Amino acid sequence: MEQAQYAFENIAPQTLDEALALLARRDAELAALRSAQQQWVHAVSHDLRAPLRHVLAFNPLIAELLQTPSLSADDLEEARSFLQTMDQSAQRMAAMFDGLQQLSLADRHVLQLQAVDLYQLIARAKQRLQAVTVGRQIEWCLPKTALVVQADPHLLDLALAAALSNAIKFTRSVPQARIQVDVQVNPQGGCSISVADNGVGFEQSRAGKLFGVFQRMHREAEFEGVGVGLALVRNICRRHGGEAEIEGSPNAGCLLQMYWPKT
């Protein structure tokens, strides 16, 4: 024990600072993984049950209809309605499993920190999303200057793509959409990456729920998706020792901020 303490005390200051920073990142990553595990347990045990209940509930109803001696046109229409509901539920469940797989891959990805040019990464993410903005009027406001951060480029790219996709989706009903991406250096070190839009927004009192897996503010008939994008953003921020927050107002858009630590 004395030898270990002596060896620790004699580490060069620069090396000691680097070791402490590495330990802090490992602690943050472990906390993020534990949080993700809790989300998984809740999502699998609770949220996936809803579409499964539809499939299980309507199956015996269809079987009962098919046993009717002479099916009427109304019976057939009702059976088709049941089948449609089952099909929609099965598709939703498949999308939820895809979302869980995406979260799992991001959580299990081995962090490979390196210098990343945020400007180039944001521009590439926007370029890849052009296919879903065809025919729309969107005013893009992107950072003008480059800023280099220490991050895993793959995970940061996933977070940026999810943030921009969220802004694109929820400005769909706005005739002239505006999406603004800013990067601000924080006085205490690190930076904040913000994505603001003028879309449908939401009630701020419910903001805390948005980062949960499968949590949604709007009906699926209005906006597609199963509620995974923001959970992915937060998990990736936390794995780097950062955090994500969101603010919004009904019909006044929202502001998503990703706080990136100094590493």
Residue pairs with C-beta under 8 A, 6 or more apart in sequence:
11 19
21 263
24 241
25 111
25 240
25 241
25 263
28 238
28 239
28 240
28 241
28 261
29 111
29 238
29 239
29 240
29 241
31 238
32 107
32 235
32 238
32 239
33 107
33 239
35 235
35 238
36 103
36 107
36 235
39 103
39 212
39 213
39 231
40 100
40 103
40 104
40 213
42 212
42 213
43 96
43 100
43 213
43 214
44 100
47 96
47 213
47 214
48 93
48 96
51 89
51 90
51 92
51 93
51 96
52 89
52 93
54 85
54 86
54 88
54 89
55 86
55 89
55 90
55 93
58 82
58 83
58 85
58 86
59 86
61 82
62 79
62 82
62 83
65 71
65 75
65 78
65 79
65 82
66 79
68 75
71 79
92 220
92 226
95 226
96 214
96 226
99 213
99 214
99 226
99 227
99 228
100 213
100 228
102 228
102 232
103 213
103 228
103 231
103 232
103 235
106 155
106 158
106 232
106 235
106 236
107 235
107 239
109 152
109 154
109 155
111 152
111 155
111 239
111 240
112 152
112 153
112 154
113 150
113 151
113 152
113 263
114 150
114 151
114 152
114 153
115 148
115 149
115 150
116 148
116 149
116 150
116 151
116 153
116 156
117 146
117 147
117 148
118 143
118 146
118 147
118 148
118 149
118 183
118 193
119 142
119 143
119 145
119 146
119 147
119 183
120 146
121 153
121 156
121 157
121 160
122 142
122 143
122 160
122 181
123 142
124 157
125 157
125 160
125 161
125 164
126 140
126 142
126 164
128 161
129 161
129 164
129 165
129 168
132 165
132 168
133 168
136 172
136 177
137 175
137 176
137 177
138 168
138 171
138 177
138 178
138 179
139 176
139 177
139 178
139 179
140 179
140 180
140 181
141 178
141 179
141 180
141 181
142 181
143 181
143 182
143 183
147 183
147 185
147 191
149 156
149 190
149 191
149 260
149 263
150 263
151 240
151 260
151 263
152 239
152 240
155 236
155 239
155 240
156 236
156 240
158 232
158 236
159 232
159 233
159 236
159 237
159 258
160 193
162 229
162 230
162 232
162 233
163 193
163 195
163 229
163 233
163 256
163 258
164 179
164 181
164 195
165 229
166 195
166 229
166 230
166 256
167 179
167 195
167 196
167 197
167 199
167 256
168 177
168 179
169 199
169 223
169 224
169 225
170 197
170 199
170 200
170 201
170 218
170 223
170 254
171 177
171 178
171 179
171 197
171 198
171 199
171 200
171 253
172 199
172 223
173 199
173 200
174 198
174 199
174 200
177 197
177 198
177 199
178 197
178 198
179 195
179 196
179 197
180 194
180 195
180 196
180 197
181 193
181 194
181 195
181 196
182 193
182 194
182 196
183 191
183 192
183 193
183 194
184 191
184 192
184 194
185 191
186 192
186 259
186 262
188 262
189 261
189 262
190 242
190 259
190 260
190 261
190 262
190 263
191 259
191 260
192 257
192 258
192 259
192 260
193 257
193 258
193 260
194 255
194 256
194 257
194 258
195 255
195 256
196 253
196 254
196 255
196 256
197 253
197 254
198 252
198 253
199 253
199 254
200 218
200 250
200 251
200 253
201 248
201 249
201 250
201 251
201 252
201 253
201 254
202 210
202 217
202 218
202 248
202 249
202 250
202 254
203 217
203 248
203 250
204 247
204 248
204 249
206 217
207 245
207 246
207 247
207 248
209 215
210 217
210 230
210 246
211 230
211 231
211 233
211 234
211 244
211 246
212 227
212 231
213 227
213 228
213 231
214 226
214 227
214 228
215 227
215 230
215 231
216 223
216 225
216 226
216 227
230 244
230 246
230 256
233 244
233 256
233 258
234 243
234 244
237 243
237 244
237 258
237 259
237 260
238 244
240 260
240 261
240 263
241 261
241 263
242 258
242 259
242 260
242 261
243 258
243 259
244 256
244 257
244 258
244 259
245 256
245 257
245 259
246 254
246 255
246 256
246 257
247 254
247 255
247 257
248 254
248 255
